[in-house]
Amino acid sequence: MPNRLRRMRRTDSLRALVRETHVQASDLIYPIFVREAQTEPEPIASMPGQSRLPVSMLAEEAKKIQGLGIGAVLLFGLPTHKDDRARSSGDPRGVVQKAIRAIKAATPNLVVMTDVCVCAYMTHGHCGVLNGHEVDNDATLPLLANMAISHAEAGADVVAPSAMMDQQVGAIRTALNQKGHHDTAIMAYSAKFSSAFYGPFREAADSAPSFGDRASYQHDYANARHARRELLQDVEEGADILMVKPGIAYLDIVLRARELSDLPIAAYAVSGEYSMIKAAAERGWLDEKKIVLETLTAFRRAGADLVITYHAKEAAAWLNNN
Ligand code: PBG
């Protein structure tokens, strides 16, 4: 006789009893855009509900985030000065470095992560030093290492290299250790695909490439085996957390990452995913709360320990009131 699988989903309490996957606010990481030359929050048109914040507002924001029980923040900087060597990226008095200090002063226990990439600091918007129209891998590594050291010195707990240069994790690990920052962890954007889902972010961070695209350094989204190789390489280079990005269209990669390594796995629900949900919810076409909780659960079910999401504050409030 065929079994009745509906038996264990008959009531709310039976369903809760056998639920396999849970999401907590402490699993979530909230990205923050910090802009140097401003005093007021500046709403990001393509990401309703998100703003670029001045450093002066971060203390208050960090306390709110900590109060919601969110696991960590991930900082992105918008500097006033851009050039073709990303000189302001490693400035001890740069925007992200100031932001880290402000947050650590207000909320010493809130985990602070920083994006380590030079695209927002380059006039041309590419993630590395240019040699003609090519991004020069090895010439970029010292810049990334220098930026990571300056973040560590300012008090970052975790640096997250996203430039997709080969050996960036190893170069950063070595440089951090040489400066005595043995305890600064690395969250590697290991499986970062070249994706149209980053569209709204590039407006938010003012980091769109002025010519061409990022296909020569970010992964081809058609390739899963190649992503495995990148993940394995970052494990060997000393990553502490592996990340898959974008999120919702890449759950197969999250699952592979989970099966490949015992390191914590993070999935990044990127700007385009956020904006799609917001746009549909604004039109009344989707129930935002339900969609967000469903997608967050899906990331966790696929094997992600952590989810980086612009919905973190709303989701934390919903989860805490459940
Ligand atoms: C920097 C960086 C990007 C994102 C995170 N770090 C943009 C890009 O690679 O073009 C995208 C995040 C998002 O879309 O939410 N290289």
py3Dmol code that shows the C-alpha trace and the ligand (Angstrom):
import py3Dmol

protein = """\
ATOM      1  CA  MET A   1       0.000   0.000   0.000  1.00  0.00           C
ATOM      2  CA  PRO A   2       1.502   3.420  -0.928  1.00  0.00           C
ATOM      3  CA  ASN A   3       2.417   5.449   2.113  1.00  0.00           C
ATOM      4  CA  ARG A   4       0.574   8.637   3.081  1.00  0.00           C
ATOM      5  CA  LEU A   5       3.248  11.340   3.118  1.00  0.00           C
ATOM      6  CA  ARG A   6       0.647  13.977   3.979  1.00  0.00           C
ATOM      7  CA  ARG A   7       0.391  12.581   7.509  1.00  0.00           C
ATOM      8  CA  MET A   8       3.294  14.656   8.805  1.00  0.00           C
ATOM      9  CA  ARG A   9       2.151  17.894   7.230  1.00  0.00           C
ATOM     10  CA  ARG A  10      -1.411  17.862   8.509  1.00  0.00           C
ATOM     11  CA  THR A  11      -1.048  20.696  11.071  1.00  0.00           C
ATOM     12  CA  ASP A  12       1.208  23.668  11.763  1.00  0.00           C
ATOM     13  CA  SER A  13       2.725  21.963  14.770  1.00  0.00           C
ATOM     14  CA  LEU A  14       3.425  18.684  12.956  1.00  0.00           C
ATOM     15  CA  ARG A  15       5.066  20.629  10.148  1.00  0.00           C
ATOM     16  CA  ALA A  16       7.187  22.580  12.633  1.00  0.00           C
ATOM     17  CA  LEU A  17       8.198  19.327  14.329  1.00  0.00           C
ATOM     18  CA  VAL A  18       9.688  17.782  11.189  1.00  0.00           C
ATOM     19  CA  ARG A  19      10.976  20.933   9.466  1.00  0.00           C
ATOM     20  CA  GLU A  20      14.470  20.289   8.135  1.00  0.00           C
ATOM     21  CA  THR A  21      15.713  23.812   7.476  1.00  0.00           C
ATOM     22  CA  HIS A  22      15.621  26.933   9.600  1.00  0.00           C
ATOM     23  CA  VAL A  23      16.680  30.507   8.993  1.00  0.00           C
ATOM     24  CA  GLN A  24      17.768  32.818  11.785  1.00  0.00           C
ATOM     25  CA  ALA A  25      18.679  36.485  11.748  1.00  0.00           C
ATOM     26  CA  SER A  26      22.217  35.482  12.768  1.00  0.00           C
ATOM     27  CA  ASP A  27      22.615  33.645   9.415  1.00  0.00           C
ATOM     28  CA  LEU A  28      22.154  36.909   7.524  1.00  0.00           C
ATOM     29  CA  ILE A  29      24.749  39.421   6.346  1.00  0.00           C
ATOM     30  CA  TYR A  30      23.645  42.956   5.484  1.00  0.00           C
ATOM     31  CA  PRO A  31      25.529  44.894   2.760  1.00  0.00           C
ATOM     32  CA  ILE A  32      25.999  48.627   3.379  1.00  0.00           C
ATOM     33  CA  PHE A  33      27.071  51.237   0.838  1.00  0.00           C
ATOM     34  CA  VAL A  34      29.107  54.034   2.416  1.00  0.00           C
ATOM     35  CA  ARG A  35      29.779  57.266   0.567  1.00  0.00           C
ATOM     36  CA  GLU A  36      32.508  59.662   1.517  1.00  0.00           C
ATOM     37  CA  ALA A  37      31.192  62.966   0.175  1.00  0.00           C
ATOM     38  CA  GLN A  38      27.773  63.162   1.752  1.00  0.00           C
ATOM     39  CA  THR A  39      26.010  64.019   4.956  1.00  0.00           C
ATOM     40  CA  GLU A  40      22.523  62.620   4.281  1.00  0.00           C
ATOM     41  CA  PRO A  41      21.404  59.139   3.208  1.00  0.00           C
ATOM     42  CA  GLU A  42      21.090  58.974  -0.564  1.00  0.00           C
ATOM     43  CA  PRO A  43      18.372  56.588  -1.774  1.00  0.00           C
ATOM     44  CA  ILE A  44      19.428  54.149  -4.508  1.00  0.00           C
ATOM     45  CA  ALA A  45      16.785  54.408  -7.227  1.00  0.00           C
ATOM     46  CA  SER A  46      17.221  50.874  -8.580  1.00  0.00           C
ATOM     47  CA  MET A  47      17.136  49.333  -5.085  1.00  0.00           C
ATOM     48  CA  PRO A  48      14.061  50.691  -3.282  1.00  0.00           C
ATOM     49  CA  GLY A  49      14.615  50.772   0.486  1.00  0.00           C
ATOM     50  CA  GLN A  50      18.442  50.907   0.216  1.00  0.00           C
ATOM     51  CA  SER A  51      20.553  54.045   0.545  1.00  0.00           C
ATOM     52  CA  ARG A  52      24.150  55.094   0.401  1.00  0.00           C
ATOM     53  CA  LEU A  53      25.012  56.180   3.924  1.00  0.00           C
ATOM     54  CA  PRO A  54      27.453  58.763   5.228  1.00  0.00           C
ATOM     55  CA  VAL A  55      30.023  57.565   7.772  1.00  0.00           C
ATOM     56  CA  SER A  56      28.341  59.789  10.354  1.00  0.00           C
ATOM     57  CA  MET A  57      25.182  57.626  10.268  1.00  0.00           C
ATOM     58  CA  LEU A  58      26.889  54.265  10.662  1.00  0.00           C
ATOM     59  CA  ALA A  59      26.977  54.124  14.443  1.00  0.00           C
ATOM     60  CA  GLU A  60      23.202  54.393  14.658  1.00  0.00           C
ATOM     61  CA  GLU A  61      22.714  51.977  11.749  1.00  0.00           C
ATOM     62  CA  ALA A  62      25.082  49.416  13.295  1.00  0.00           C
ATOM     63  CA  LYS A  63      23.190  49.512  16.591  1.00  0.00           C
ATOM     64  CA  LYS A  64      19.939  48.875  14.752  1.00  0.00           C
ATOM     65  CA  ILE A  65      21.469  45.951  12.872  1.00  0.00           C
ATOM     66  CA  GLN A  66      22.929  44.472  16.029  1.00  0.00           C
ATOM     67  CA  GLY A  67      19.590  44.910  17.788  1.00  0.00           C
ATOM     68  CA  LEU A  68      17.924  42.840  15.066  1.00  0.00           C
ATOM     69  CA  GLY A  69      20.401  40.008  15.684  1.00  0.00           C
ATOM     70  CA  ILE A  70      21.844  40.137  12.155  1.00  0.00           C
ATOM     71  CA  GLY A  71      25.078  38.149  11.857  1.00  0.00           C
ATOM     72  CA  ALA A  72      27.328  40.645  10.096  1.00  0.00           C
ATOM     73  CA  VAL A  73      27.590  43.660   7.836  1.00  0.00           C
ATOM     74  CA  LEU A  74      29.465  43.762   4.524  1.00  0.00           C
ATOM     75  CA  LEU A  75      30.833  47.198   3.602  1.00  0.00           C
ATOM     76  CA  PHE A  76      31.151  48.720   0.138  1.00  0.00           C
ATOM     77  CA  GLY A  77      32.811  52.114  -0.276  1.00  0.00           C
ATOM     78  CA  LEU A  78      32.177  54.972  -2.682  1.00  0.00           C
ATOM     79  CA  PRO A  79      35.331  57.108  -2.563  1.00  0.00           C
ATOM     80  CA  THR A  80      35.554  60.734  -3.690  1.00  0.00           C
ATOM     81  CA  HIS A  81      38.835  60.095  -5.480  1.00  0.00           C
ATOM     82  CA  LYS A  82      39.173  57.656  -8.395  1.00  0.00           C
ATOM     83  CA  ASP A  83      42.248  57.090 -10.567  1.00  0.00           C
ATOM     84  CA  ASP A  84      43.786  54.337 -12.712  1.00  0.00           C
ATOM     85  CA  ARG A  85      45.654  52.740  -9.760  1.00  0.00           C
ATOM     86  CA  ALA A  86      42.834  52.762  -7.183  1.00  0.00           C
ATOM     87  CA  ARG A  87      45.117  54.767  -4.893  1.00  0.00           C
ATOM     88  CA  SER A  88      42.399  55.578  -2.366  1.00  0.00           C
ATOM     89  CA  SER A  89      41.472  51.891  -1.885  1.00  0.00           C
ATOM     90  CA  GLY A  90      44.235  51.263   0.679  1.00  0.00           C
ATOM     91  CA  ASP A  91      44.160  54.689   2.317  1.00  0.00           C
ATOM     92  CA  PRO A  92      44.051  54.343   6.122  1.00  0.00           C
ATOM     93  CA  ARG A  93      41.740  57.377   6.097  1.00  0.00           C
ATOM     94  CA  GLY A  94      39.656  56.089   3.170  1.00  0.00           C
ATOM     95  CA  VAL A  95      35.903  55.735   3.267  1.00  0.00           C
ATOM     96  CA  VAL A  96      35.701  52.049   4.192  1.00  0.00           C
ATOM     97  CA  GLN A  97      38.512  52.316   6.712  1.00  0.00           C
ATOM     98  CA  LYS A  98      36.626  55.171   8.419  1.00  0.00           C
ATOM     99  CA  ALA A  99      33.400  53.200   8.239  1.00  0.00           C
ATOM    100  CA  ILE A 100      34.971  50.178   9.948  1.00  0.00           C
ATOM    101  CA  ARG A 101      36.260  52.349  12.797  1.00  0.00           C
ATOM    102  CA  ALA A 102      32.883  54.040  13.226  1.00  0.00           C
ATOM    103  CA  ILE A 103      31.041  50.715  13.407  1.00  0.00           C
ATOM    104  CA  LYS A 104      33.576  49.068  15.707  1.00  0.00           C
ATOM    105  CA  ALA A 105      33.422  52.064  18.055  1.00  0.00           C
ATOM    106  CA  ALA A 106      29.623  51.838  18.268  1.00  0.00           C
ATOM    107  CA  THR A 107      29.171  48.052  18.198  1.00  0.00           C
ATOM    108  CA  PRO A 108      32.446  46.225  18.925  1.00  0.00           C
ATOM    109  CA  ASN A 109      30.750  42.821  18.749  1.00  0.00           C
ATOM    110  CA  LEU A 110      29.055  43.264  15.392  1.00  0.00           C
ATOM    111  CA  VAL A 111      31.015  41.275  12.785  1.00  0.00           C
ATOM    112  CA  VAL A 112      32.376  43.648  10.152  1.00  0.00           C
ATOM    113  CA  MET A 113      33.172  42.291   6.690  1.00  0.00           C
ATOM    114  CA  THR A 114      34.525  44.366   3.820  1.00  0.00           C
ATOM    115  CA  ASP A 115      34.418  43.960   0.077  1.00  0.00           C
ATOM    116  CA  VAL A 116      37.947  43.955  -1.310  1.00  0.00           C
ATOM    117  CA  CYS A 117      37.825  45.037  -4.934  1.00  0.00           C
ATOM    118  CA  VAL A 118      39.100  48.101  -6.727  1.00  0.00           C
ATOM    119  CA  CYS A 119      36.348  48.706  -9.337  1.00  0.00           C
ATOM    120  CA  ALA A 120      34.730  51.565  -7.371  1.00  0.00           C
ATOM    121  CA  TYR A 121      38.178  53.198  -6.946  1.00  0.00           C
ATOM    122  CA  MET A 122      39.185  53.027 -10.621  1.00  0.00           C
ATOM    123  CA  THR A 123      38.231  55.694 -13.178  1.00  0.00           C
ATOM    124  CA  HIS A 124      37.671  52.883 -15.714  1.00  0.00           C
ATOM    125  CA  GLY A 125      35.520  50.769 -13.345  1.00  0.00           C
ATOM    126  CA  HIS A 126      37.354  47.460 -13.911  1.00  0.00           C
ATOM    127  CA  CYS A 127      38.320  45.220 -10.998  1.00  0.00           C
ATOM    128  CA  GLY A 128      42.057  45.447 -11.631  1.00  0.00           C
ATOM    129  CA  VAL A 129      44.961  47.380 -13.116  1.00  0.00           C
ATOM    130  CA  LEU A 130      44.673  47.799 -16.880  1.00  0.00           C
ATOM    131  CA  ASN A 131      47.328  46.884 -19.364  1.00  0.00           C
ATOM    132  CA  GLY A 132      45.836  48.235 -22.574  1.00  0.00           C
ATOM    133  CA  HIS A 133      42.303  46.874 -22.458  1.00  0.00           C
ATOM    134  CA  GLU A 134      43.290  43.786 -20.469  1.00  0.00           C
ATOM    135  CA  VAL A 135      43.057  43.464 -16.705  1.00  0.00           C
ATOM    136  CA  ASP A 136      46.526  42.532 -15.439  1.00  0.00           C
ATOM    137  CA  ASN A 137      46.093  39.777 -12.851  1.00  0.00           C
ATOM    138  CA  ASP A 138      49.452  39.898 -11.082  1.00  0.00           C
ATOM    139  CA  ALA A 139      49.737  43.684 -11.074  1.00  0.00           C
ATOM    140  CA  THR A 140      46.380  43.800  -9.260  1.00  0.00           C
ATOM    141  CA  LEU A 141      47.301  41.416  -6.423  1.00  0.00           C
ATOM    142  CA  PRO A 142      49.404  43.930  -4.416  1.00  0.00           C
ATOM    143  CA  LEU A 143      46.574  46.478  -4.593  1.00  0.00           C
ATOM    144  CA  LEU A 144      44.101  43.964  -3.210  1.00  0.00           C
ATOM    145  CA  ALA A 145      46.560  42.882  -0.504  1.00  0.00           C
ATOM    146  CA  ASN A 146      47.191  46.478   0.471  1.00  0.00           C
ATOM    147  CA  MET A 147      43.457  47.237   0.622  1.00  0.00           C
ATOM    148  CA  ALA A 148      42.852  44.140   2.772  1.00  0.00           C
ATOM    149  CA  ILE A 149      45.658  45.127   5.184  1.00  0.00           C
ATOM    150  CA  SER A 150      44.200  48.623   5.588  1.00  0.00           C
ATOM    151  CA  HIS A 151      40.788  47.096   6.377  1.00  0.00           C
ATOM    152  CA  ALA A 152      42.341  44.715   8.896  1.00  0.00           C
ATOM    153  CA  GLU A 153      44.223  47.582  10.533  1.00  0.00           C
ATOM    154  CA  ALA A 154      40.976  49.536  10.833  1.00  0.00           C
ATOM    155  CA  GLY A 155      39.413  46.572  12.641  1.00  0.00           C
ATOM    156  CA  ALA A 156      37.601  44.468  10.015  1.00  0.00           C
ATOM    157  CA  ASP A 157      36.923  40.909  11.176  1.00  0.00           C
ATOM    158  CA  VAL A 158      36.610  39.466   7.671  1.00  0.00           C
ATOM    159  CA  VAL A 159      37.845  40.687   4.289  1.00  0.00           C
ATOM    160  CA  ALA A 160      36.006  39.509   1.184  1.00  0.00           C
ATOM    161  CA  PRO A 161      37.998  39.672  -2.046  1.00  0.00           C
ATOM    162  CA  SER A 162      35.627  39.949  -5.025  1.00  0.00           C
ATOM    163  CA  ALA A 163      37.916  41.060  -7.861  1.00  0.00           C
ATOM    164  CA  MET A 164      38.182  37.527  -9.297  1.00  0.00           C
ATOM    165  CA  MET A 165      41.934  37.714  -9.809  1.00  0.00           C
ATOM    166  CA  ASP A 166      43.711  34.373  -9.629  1.00  0.00           C
ATOM    167  CA  GLN A 167      45.657  33.858  -6.384  1.00  0.00           C
ATOM    168  CA  GLN A 168      43.967  36.834  -4.711  1.00  0.00           C
ATOM    169  CA  VAL A 169      43.074  34.777  -1.627  1.00  0.00           C
ATOM    170  CA  GLY A 170      46.631  33.469  -1.251  1.00  0.00           C
ATOM    171  CA  ALA A 171      48.163  36.903  -1.819  1.00  0.00           C
ATOM    172  CA  ILE A 172      45.883  38.474   0.788  1.00  0.00           C
ATOM    173  CA  ARG A 173      46.461  35.672   3.316  1.00  0.00           C
ATOM    174  CA  THR A 174      50.233  35.993   2.983  1.00  0.00           C
ATOM    175  CA  ALA A 175      50.141  39.790   3.247  1.00  0.00           C
ATOM    176  CA  LEU A 176      47.836  39.745   6.276  1.00  0.00           C
ATOM    177  CA  ASN A 177      50.055  37.217   8.054  1.00  0.00           C
ATOM    178  CA  GLN A 178      53.205  39.221   7.307  1.00  0.00           C
ATOM    179  CA  LYS A 179      51.598  42.214   9.015  1.00  0.00           C
ATOM    180  CA  GLY A 180      50.534  40.142  12.005  1.00  0.00           C
ATOM    181  CA  HIS A 181      46.841  39.980  11.063  1.00  0.00           C
ATOM    182  CA  HIS A 182      46.628  36.222  11.543  1.00  0.00           C
ATOM    183  CA  ASP A 183      43.122  36.525  12.955  1.00  0.00           C
ATOM    184  CA  THR A 184      41.575  38.449  10.073  1.00  0.00           C
ATOM    185  CA  ALA A 185      39.465  35.939   8.157  1.00  0.00           C
ATOM    186  CA  ILE A 186      38.875  35.745   4.402  1.00  0.00           C
ATOM    187  CA  MET A 187      35.478  35.202   2.826  1.00  0.00           C
ATOM    188  CA  ALA A 188      36.316  34.315  -0.769  1.00  0.00           C
ATOM    189  CA  TYR A 189      33.962  35.261  -3.579  1.00  0.00           C
ATOM    190  CA  SER A 190      35.032  31.921  -5.049  1.00  0.00           C
ATOM    191  CA  ALA A 191      32.190  31.194  -7.419  1.00  0.00           C
ATOM    192  CA  LYS A 192      31.342  34.666  -8.651  1.00  0.00           C
ATOM    193  CA  PHE A 193      29.690  34.511 -12.030  1.00  0.00           C
ATOM    194  CA  SER A 194      29.669  37.221 -14.677  1.00  0.00           C
ATOM    195  CA  SER A 195      26.035  38.194 -14.276  1.00  0.00           C
ATOM    196  CA  ALA A 196      23.399  40.679 -15.358  1.00  0.00           C
ATOM    197  CA  PHE A 197      21.993  40.349 -11.832  1.00  0.00           C
ATOM    198  CA  TYR A 198      24.649  42.871 -10.669  1.00  0.00           C
ATOM    199  CA  GLY A 199      23.038  45.691 -12.684  1.00  0.00           C
ATOM    200  CA  PRO A 200      21.486  47.689  -9.803  1.00  0.00           C
ATOM    201  CA  PHE A 201      24.641  47.329  -7.684  1.00  0.00           C
ATOM    202  CA  ARG A 202      26.774  49.057 -10.279  1.00  0.00           C
ATOM    203  CA  GLU A 203      24.491  52.061 -10.043  1.00  0.00           C
ATOM    204  CA  ALA A 204      24.560  51.854  -6.243  1.00  0.00           C
ATOM    205  CA  ALA A 205      28.363  51.616  -6.034  1.00  0.00           C
ATOM    206  CA  ASP A 206      29.117  53.699  -9.127  1.00  0.00           C
ATOM    207  CA  SER A 207      31.360  50.870 -10.305  1.00  0.00           C
ATOM    208  CA  ALA A 208      30.220  49.964 -13.835  1.00  0.00           C
ATOM    209  CA  PRO A 209      33.081  49.277 -16.273  1.00  0.00           C
ATOM    210  CA  SER A 210      33.471  52.193 -18.710  1.00  0.00           C
ATOM    211  CA  PHE A 211      34.144  49.769 -21.586  1.00  0.00           C
ATOM    212  CA  GLY A 212      33.656  46.043 -22.158  1.00  0.00           C
ATOM    213  CA  ASP A 213      32.469  43.768 -19.367  1.00  0.00           C
ATOM    214  CA  ARG A 214      33.853  41.519 -16.635  1.00  0.00           C
ATOM    215  CA  ALA A 215      33.672  38.254 -18.593  1.00  0.00           C
ATOM    216  CA  SER A 216      37.453  37.805 -18.741  1.00  0.00           C
ATOM    217  CA  TYR A 217      37.725  37.602 -14.953  1.00  0.00           C
ATOM    218  CA  GLN A 218      34.318  36.560 -13.566  1.00  0.00           C
ATOM    219  CA  HIS A 219      33.047  33.015 -14.288  1.00  0.00           C
ATOM    220  CA  ASP A 220      31.069  32.021 -17.313  1.00  0.00           C
ATOM    221  CA  TYR A 221      27.627  31.234 -15.909  1.00  0.00           C
ATOM    222  CA  ALA A 222      27.377  28.161 -18.125  1.00  0.00           C
ATOM    223  CA  ASN A 223      30.155  26.393 -16.222  1.00  0.00           C
ATOM    224  CA  ALA A 224      29.632  24.438 -13.018  1.00  0.00           C
ATOM    225  CA  ARG A 225      32.767  22.267 -13.134  1.00  0.00           C
ATOM    226  CA  HIS A 226      34.908  25.342 -13.551  1.00  0.00           C
ATOM    227  CA  ALA A 227      33.284  26.839 -10.459  1.00  0.00           C
ATOM    228  CA  ARG A 228      34.285  23.712  -8.503  1.00  0.00           C
ATOM    229  CA  ARG A 229      37.902  24.259  -9.526  1.00  0.00           C
ATOM    230  CA  GLU A 230      37.746  27.879  -8.346  1.00  0.00           C
ATOM    231  CA  LEU A 231      36.214  26.820  -5.042  1.00  0.00           C
ATOM    232  CA  LEU A 232      38.915  24.170  -4.511  1.00  0.00           C
ATOM    233  CA  GLN A 233      41.666  26.616  -5.357  1.00  0.00           C
ATOM    234  CA  ASP A 234      40.393  29.124  -2.780  1.00  0.00           C
ATOM    235  CA  VAL A 235      40.276  26.376  -0.147  1.00  0.00           C
ATOM    236  CA  GLU A 236      43.930  25.634  -0.899  1.00  0.00           C
ATOM    237  CA  GLU A 237      44.849  29.332  -0.766  1.00  0.00           C
ATOM    238  CA  GLY A 238      43.448  29.624   2.756  1.00  0.00           C
ATOM    239  CA  ALA A 239      39.862  30.879   2.475  1.00  0.00           C
ATOM    240  CA  ASP A 240      37.821  30.734   5.695  1.00  0.00           C
ATOM    241  CA  ILE A 241      34.388  31.074   4.056  1.00  0.00           C
ATOM    242  CA  LEU A 242      33.444  30.226   0.461  1.00  0.00           C
ATOM    243  CA  MET A 243      30.853  32.288  -1.359  1.00  0.00           C
ATOM    244  CA  VAL A 244      28.582  31.614  -4.314  1.00  0.00           C
ATOM    245  CA  LYS A 245      27.164  34.592  -6.202  1.00  0.00           C
ATOM    246  CA  PRO A 246      24.548  35.391  -7.505  1.00  0.00           C
ATOM    247  CA  GLY A 247      22.240  33.300  -5.346  1.00  0.00           C
ATOM    248  CA  ILE A 248      18.853  32.199  -6.461  1.00  0.00           C
ATOM    249  CA  ALA A 249      19.762  31.104 -10.010  1.00  0.00           C
ATOM    250  CA  TYR A 250      22.869  29.321  -8.688  1.00  0.00           C
ATOM    251  CA  LEU A 251      21.567  26.937  -6.030  1.00  0.00           C
ATOM    252  CA  ASP A 252      23.145  24.011  -7.895  1.00  0.00           C
ATOM    253  CA  ILE A 253      26.517  25.664  -7.289  1.00  0.00           C
ATOM    254  CA  VAL A 254      25.697  26.209  -3.605  1.00  0.00           C
ATOM    255  CA  LEU A 255      24.940  22.489  -3.316  1.00  0.00           C
ATOM    256  CA  ARG A 256      28.205  21.580  -5.044  1.00  0.00           C
ATOM    257  CA  ALA A 257      30.139  23.929  -2.774  1.00  0.00           C
ATOM    258  CA  ARG A 258      28.485  22.312   0.243  1.00  0.00           C
ATOM    259  CA  GLU A 259      29.461  18.832  -0.950  1.00  0.00           C
ATOM    260  CA  LEU A 260      32.977  19.914  -1.862  1.00  0.00           C
ATOM    261  CA  SER A 261      34.105  21.516   1.372  1.00  0.00           C
ATOM    262  CA  ASP A 262      33.442  21.628   5.078  1.00  0.00           C
ATOM    263  CA  LEU A 263      34.133  25.374   5.157  1.00  0.00           C
ATOM    264  CA  PRO A 264      31.167  27.642   5.864  1.00  0.00           C
ATOM    265  CA  ILE A 265      29.346  28.463   2.630  1.00  0.00           C
ATOM    266  CA  ALA A 266      27.784  31.862   1.950  1.00  0.00           C
ATOM    267  CA  ALA A 267      25.299  32.637  -0.823  1.00  0.00           C
ATOM    268  CA  TYR A 268      24.878  36.213  -2.037  1.00  0.00           C
ATOM    269  CA  ALA A 269      21.347  37.252  -3.005  1.00  0.00           C
ATOM    270  CA  VAL A 270      22.603  40.082  -5.205  1.00  0.00           C
ATOM    271  CA  SER A 271      21.164  43.465  -6.111  1.00  0.00           C
ATOM    272  CA  GLY A 272      19.168  42.259  -9.133  1.00  0.00           C
ATOM    273  CA  GLU A 273      17.459  39.578  -7.060  1.00  0.00           C
ATOM    274  CA  TYR A 274      16.495  42.171  -4.467  1.00  0.00           C
ATOM    275  CA  SER A 275      15.243  44.638  -7.057  1.00  0.00           C
ATOM    276  CA  MET A 276      13.140  42.022  -8.865  1.00  0.00           C
ATOM    277  CA  ILE A 277      11.355  41.102  -5.653  1.00  0.00           C
ATOM    278  CA  LYS A 278      10.879  44.765  -4.673  1.00  0.00           C
ATOM    279  CA  ALA A 279       9.494  45.692  -8.103  1.00  0.00           C
ATOM    280  CA  ALA A 280       7.003  42.842  -8.155  1.00  0.00           C
ATOM    281  CA  ALA A 281       5.978  43.497  -4.548  1.00  0.00           C
ATOM    282  CA  GLU A 282       5.429  47.203  -5.276  1.00  0.00           C
ATOM    283  CA  ARG A 283       2.985  46.207  -8.019  1.00  0.00           C
ATOM    284  CA  GLY A 284       1.215  43.834  -5.677  1.00  0.00           C
ATOM    285  CA  TRP A 285       2.236  40.870  -7.817  1.00  0.00           C
ATOM    286  CA  LEU A 286       4.127  39.024  -5.087  1.00  0.00           C
ATOM    287  CA  ASP A 287       3.903  38.800  -1.315  1.00  0.00           C
ATOM    288  CA  GLU A 288       7.321  40.186  -0.352  1.00  0.00           C
ATOM    289  CA  LYS A 289       7.564  38.650   3.105  1.00  0.00           C
ATOM    290  CA  LYS A 290       6.602  35.189   1.890  1.00  0.00           C
ATOM    291  CA  ILE A 291       8.914  35.333  -1.119  1.00  0.00           C
ATOM    292  CA  VAL A 292      11.869  36.495   0.956  1.00  0.00           C
ATOM    293  CA  LEU A 293      11.403  33.846   3.640  1.00  0.00           C
ATOM    294  CA  GLU A 294      10.954  31.172   0.960  1.00  0.00           C
ATOM    295  CA  THR A 295      14.111  32.173  -0.920  1.00  0.00           C
ATOM    296  CA  LEU A 296      16.185  32.476   2.276  1.00  0.00           C
ATOM    297  CA  THR A 297      15.051  28.999   3.289  1.00  0.00           C
ATOM    298  CA  ALA A 298      15.948  27.722  -0.192  1.00  0.00           C
ATOM    299  CA  PHE A 299      19.509  29.048   0.172  1.00  0.00           C
ATOM    300  CA  ARG A 300      19.850  27.289   3.508  1.00  0.00           C
ATOM    301  CA  ARG A 301      18.275  24.077   2.151  1.00  0.00           C
ATOM    302  CA  ALA A 302      20.770  24.072  -0.751  1.00  0.00           C
ATOM    303  CA  GLY A 303      23.582  24.146   1.819  1.00  0.00           C
ATOM    304  CA  ALA A 304      24.389  27.789   2.520  1.00  0.00           C
ATOM    305  CA  ASP A 305      25.245  28.568   6.141  1.00  0.00           C
ATOM    306  CA  LEU A 306      25.105  32.304   5.520  1.00  0.00           C
ATOM    307  CA  VAL A 307      23.066  34.485   3.201  1.00  0.00           C
ATOM    308  CA  ILE A 308      24.166  37.958   2.174  1.00  0.00           C
ATOM    309  CA  THR A 309      20.974  39.881   1.457  1.00  0.00           C
ATOM    310  CA  TYR A 310      19.726  43.449   1.124  1.00  0.00           C
ATOM    311  CA  HIS A 311      16.542  42.137   2.729  1.00  0.00           C
ATOM    312  CA  ALA A 312      18.433  41.288   5.945  1.00  0.00           C
ATOM    313  CA  LYS A 313      16.839  43.974   8.133  1.00  0.00           C
ATOM    314  CA  GLU A 314      13.283  43.277   7.011  1.00  0.00           C
ATOM    315  CA  ALA A 315      13.836  39.526   7.106  1.00  0.00           C
ATOM    316  CA  ALA A 316      15.356  39.682  10.604  1.00  0.00           C
ATOM    317  CA  ALA A 317      12.317  41.604  11.860  1.00  0.00           C
ATOM    318  CA  TRP A 318       9.964  39.032  10.291  1.00  0.00           C
ATOM    319  CA  LEU A 319      11.963  36.097  11.661  1.00  0.00           C
ATOM    320  CA  ASN A 320      12.190  37.590  15.148  1.00  0.00           C
ATOM    321  CA  ASN A 321       8.415  38.087  15.271  1.00  0.00           C
ATOM    322  CA  ASN A 322       7.573  34.588  14.108  1.00  0.00           C
TER     323      ASN A 322
END
"""
ligand_1 = """\
16
PBG
C 32.667 44.356 -6.895
C 31.353 43.720 -6.547
C 30.181 43.619 -7.320
C 29.214 43.026 -6.497
C 29.833 42.753 -5.284
N 31.148 43.162 -5.341
C 29.869 44.129 -8.662
C 30.464 43.499 -9.848
O 31.182 42.508 -9.787
O 30.222 44.071 -10.911
C 27.782 42.771 -6.880
C 26.810 42.761 -5.729
C 25.378 42.901 -6.095
O 24.974 42.918 -7.275
O 24.574 42.985 -5.153
N 33.385 43.756 -7.888
"""
view = py3Dmol.view(width=600, height=400)
view.addModel(protein, "pdb")
view.setStyle({"model": 0}, {"cartoon": {"style": "trace"}})
view.addModel(ligand_1, "xyz")
view.setStyle({"model": 1}, {"stick": {}})
view.zoomTo()
view.show()
